[in-house]
Amino acid sequence: MPIILVINPGSTSTKLALFNDSQLLKEYTIRHSKEELSGYDSLYAQRIFRKELIKSFLDDCDFGLDRIDAIVGRGGMLEPLQGGAYFVNERMIEDLKEARYGEHASNLGAILARELSQEAGGRIPAFIADPVVVDELEPLARYSGHPDYSRRSIFHALNQKAVARSVALKYGKKYNQMNFVVIHMGGGISVGAHRKGRVIDVNNALDGDGPFSPERSGTLPLTGLIRLCFSGKYSFEEMKKLIKGNGGLVAYTGTTDCQQIQRSITQNNRENEMAYRAMAYQIVKWAGKMAAALRGEVDSVIITGGIAYDRDYIIPWLTEKLSFIAPIDIIPGGDEELALAMAGLRIIDGSEEAREYCGLSS
């Protein structure tokens, strides 16, 4: 059975996992202090430091590169692309190295996978799968209301597609045979309309579109936002922070910790309860929009992400209002490492073909 190495870099950590087929053999999170990373003048410059830590992890696990059959890295900020797995090629490395589409720690996933593959003489294939820039929007979904702006697809593609495949399997079908509304609830919240294996509409969960979340404001009333921008109270950077980082639940309750909010509700904190209910209410409205985009032809509403562990408040509030659309499947959390490993397995077993990344040349 194939051995797959998964690399999932974050801003202050590198998550690693070894899988034998779909079975987890070993996982480890390497924490990086600010002091360790401060010596590097760019994200790309961190690759050698992080690569040596990955090799130490493999040594500790008694797995040399000669025993690895595939490496799957977390996809980064790339050109908008179709969902699926992609070979890590030179064009992809150049786009990530130069941060042409944005700099994010996940950019290192493909870079590290490629360098380890090269150290093995190119014998080990290197892939990424379903990065946040997956864009399968239908043409009508791109219209924003003004020609100067187009709606963008940036969302939790890796987990949304992984849970959709899992639920399809539960019903004895394939992902591309079913329609889903998928709700991912974490620090950001994305709600996607999945039609026969493609996400035809979804909110831009990174830049503030959609329901408000623990730390993001979501879609705001435009006139009020414009007034605030020109009020002189905030700089450009401060306004960005109000929308992403200091918006949503934290603005209403003072915390992004949903468990803390749940505890406060049990202690009769009415203000926190209303804010938490309001977030659920906005999620419901966006799920209704996505169901409409699917013309009501929805096989399941899937609720996932870390907040889906809340069976006392959020899940009952959502199911109460969404159960008329379709059966509801709840898959709490988001196992990114398993999702990446499964993408590698689909390539190895031939059930999916890896795509070639074209980047700026497309």
Helices and strands as residue ranges (DSSP letters): E 3-9, E 13-20, E 23-31, H 34-38, G 44-46, H 47-60, G 65-67, E 70-74, E 85-87, H 90-97, H 107-119, E 126-129, G 139-142, H 157-170, G 175-177, E 179-185, E 189-195, E 198-202, H 222-229, H 236-243, H 249-253, H 258-266, H 270-293, E 300-305, G 306-309, H 314-322, E 328-332, H 336-348, G 359-361
